[in-house]
Amino acid sequence: MPEWIDANLVSILNGLAIGCLLFILAVGLSLVFGMMDVLNLAHGAVYLVGAYTAYALTDGAATWTRFVAAIAVALVLGGVCGLVLAAMTRPLARRGHLDQALLTLGVALVLGELVLLAFGEDVLSVGAPPGLDGSVDLLGRSYPVYRLAVIGVGLVLAIAVYVVVERTRIGALIRATVADRAMVESLGVDSRKVLLGVFAAGCALAALAGVLGGPIYGARPGLGESVLILALVVVVIGGMGSIKGALIGALVIGQIESLGRALLPDQASFLLFAAMALVLLVRPQGLFGARAGLV
Amino acid sequence: MIETALSRRQMLGVMGVAALSVTGCGSVGGDEESGDEGGSTALKVGLVIPQAGVYAPLGVDMKAGWDLYLAEHGGKLGGRSVKLVVADEGEAPDKGVPAVQRLVQRDDVDVLVGIVNSATALGAKDVVAGAKKLLIVSNAGADKLTAGDVPYVWRSSFTNGQIGFAVGEYLAKAPEGRDGAYAIAADYAAGNEASAGFKAGLEAGGGKLIDEAATPFGTTQDFQPFLSKVRSSGAGACYCFYAGAEAVAFVKQYQEFGLADRIPLFGSGFLTEGGVLEAQGKAATGVRTALHYSAELDNPANQAFVKAYRAKTGKPPTVYAMQTWDAAALLDQAVKGADALDGDALAKRLESLGEVADSPRGAWSFEDRSPKQTVYLREVTPKGSGFVNAIEEELGSFGPAPASA
């Protein structure tokens, strides 16, 4: 067993890094879908906005100041995207998921093309900030420091989001709005503000994931679609509207994408969707999803 | 209520139109004339290049190579003014083949040039075979594209197997390959052909293949699981075939996970060609690739080509630009002295060309309508503020199907 862990340590760590990044990306999608019942297919495009923001602000010299500035700008841009998307999908609230999907897919296409117009079709890479751009030795194998940092940031964010939603007044308000919006409104709370806030925060996190993912995945056309699919799989596996589900789903997908591919390289392309199909068969509402009737 | 319903619909309509117009407009072929008013003597050329999607940067380079040749020759090919119709081949044959069909049927072009995607080129082969038009493929590397009985399909680029074979034969004898080599490639036609060519070359030279891997094409963001296998395989060198975004990710991760210092990386030259090398930056330092061209080649034709290309675009030329520049040069020769512009007459002219002496890649000739050419070993080296593919040595002259030769 220790030999097995030794041989696969890098894959396991890497799965953790991918999982943490996926959690930051998918938690917004999950909350918006589960709590507000809005299928936001523009979520990947918001990630793309974050990735290109990182490229634009750190191009040439990825200093700490620039990297932190990129994070700040991406959070604001992501938040604005979320507010706009919330406002756009609001009139469609009673029209079912297909209309929302059509609208947000259109937004995703437009955002993707705008980014293309601004940055061209080339594949761009984003540097990690100084100190994080090298590799460290782990039991004789080198591992990029930046990915270790992503694991740290991801876990801290996961705890923070969990505490906010489960242990604070605002979190209670969010959960109450999901459970019974009419009751919350009758207590004098404007539920629209809660929904706007959740949407904005979710999209800000997606844009943040874009910046954090920059030094790993770079910025390129089509990246938004790739990460959207991963995020959707995370939501399906973890269950909609559940922080715990998003975290477990993201970590599972991270390991499937990393350790799974290392152990079963010939089945690499099927593993992800095989896992999703398995979860759908055994627990259609996802590992931690609310009862199917609610969603 | 009615008002909101209307505005909702209007909003959807606007979004739809906007989405359609931004994604769809690339497909509309634009007419572009250069030179004098055509008349009966004009040559109508259909340039098929990717203008959207993952291959779009290649299309930009190909267009620049074409434009440069025309600008250098007064907008004429073989003494005829040129009427150019540019069509978007997109990413895949579902878009590329209809684009070729439109050029042949609606625009009634005399000849076709371009095509990046091998599957699109194979589809275009059927179209030009029926229409008896000349097609000069200026990138697609499918091994068997020009072999066979369609006399109208010619190629100014390379074959996937040709480049892979050259690396394999080199590694069989190089000290890095003494302990055997690992082959890893994207799992699609080009990657599989390059890998097969590499293995054939390695075996022909008496080298040993340790193991091989095919990574899912287009969906692999993270190569770490595969890199772990390469690392523990005990191979002395690693050959790979990647292009575009995958080339950037692969080379960066190969360095980040500490393989670059232990197992030297080799590849087909597309790995470090053009824009991807910029994105790879210093992670690509020391990567050695084989290709039939580098902007660093030291011959008079290339020096003139690089200088003119730089003056026009501000960048050094890529292999994609060079191949399309060469395609224009071939067409120039073929049209000159041809008694007609149909496929049979022009193909006959190309058959009689013999050696192409003044190409920036060095002299080459046709074998089965594809280039038999010198393949160079190049190493990524810092130069000025960036990186270049410095020429290390000539690996020899290879035909389009060296494995079967």
Interface residues (C-beta under 8 A of the other chain):
Chain A: A7 N8 V10 S11 N14 I18 M88 P91 L92 D99 L102 L103 G106 V107 L109 V110 E113 G120 E121 D122 V123 L124 S125 G127 S135 R141 S142 Y143 P144 I216 Y217 G218 R220 P221 G222 S226 E257 S258 L259 G260 R261 A262 P265 A268 S269
Chain B: T4 S7 R8 M11 L12 M15 G16 A18 A19 V22 T23 A52 G53 V54 A56 P57 V60 D187 A213 T215 P216 T219 T220 Q221 D222 Q224 P225 F226 S228 K229 R231 S232 G244 A245 V248 A249 K252 E256 F257 G258 G275 V276 E278 A279 Q280 G281
